Amino acid sequence: MAGPEMGTMTDDAPAQSREALAGGTWWIAPTPFAEDGSVDGDALEHAVRTAAGWGVDGVTVLGVMGEVT
């Protein structure tokens, strides 16, 4: 049997997790790329730390902004 789809919460998930995903301000992180086309991990870390400094409740990653692949 297949597991739950990515991004879904199961009934057995901790209540705190369900509540945390229910609201707040979530920042959609861009995916920074290096000159060679690889993901620029240092730039991504800097961006996420900057967003955390703004007080966001969560960060969404991995291409939800429509990067062409």
N, C-alpha and C positions, 0 to 999 in steps of 0.2 A: 504494500500500500504506500502510495506517495505521501510525503509530508505536506505541511501547509505551504501555500504559495508564498513567495518572498514578500515581505511587508505585511503579512497578515498576523493577527494575534490569535492564539488558540485559547480555549476555555481554561486550560490549566496554566496559562501564563500568570505570573504573580500580579496581584491587583495593582501594586505600585507601578509595574511596567505598563499595564493597560492605561492607567491614569496619566502617566508621563507622556504617552503617545497621543493622548486625547486632545491636548491643547498646548498653548504656549506659542512662542515665536520660534519658528524653525527657519534656518538660513539654508538656502540652496547653494552649495559650494560649486564654483566653477572647477573644471579640471585643468590645471596649468600644465603645459607641455614644454619640454626642453627643446632645444634646436634640433636634436636628432629624432624627435617625435615621441620620446618616452615621457612618462608622467614625471613632472618635476616635484618630487616628494618634499623638498625643502620649501618650495613655494606654497604647496598645499598645506603643509604644517603651519606656515606663517599665516596663511589665510584663515585657517580654522582657529588658531589661537587669537587672531584679531577678532573674529566673530564671537568667540567665547568672552572676550573682553567687553563686547557690546552687551553681554547679558542674554544671548539667545538661549533658548531651552533645548535646542537640538540642532543637528546639522544633517542635511540630506546630501548624499554623495553618489557618484557613479553614473554620471551621464543623464540626469533627468532634465537638463537644460537643452538637450537636443544637439549635443556635439556630433559631428559627422564622423563616422568610423569606417 
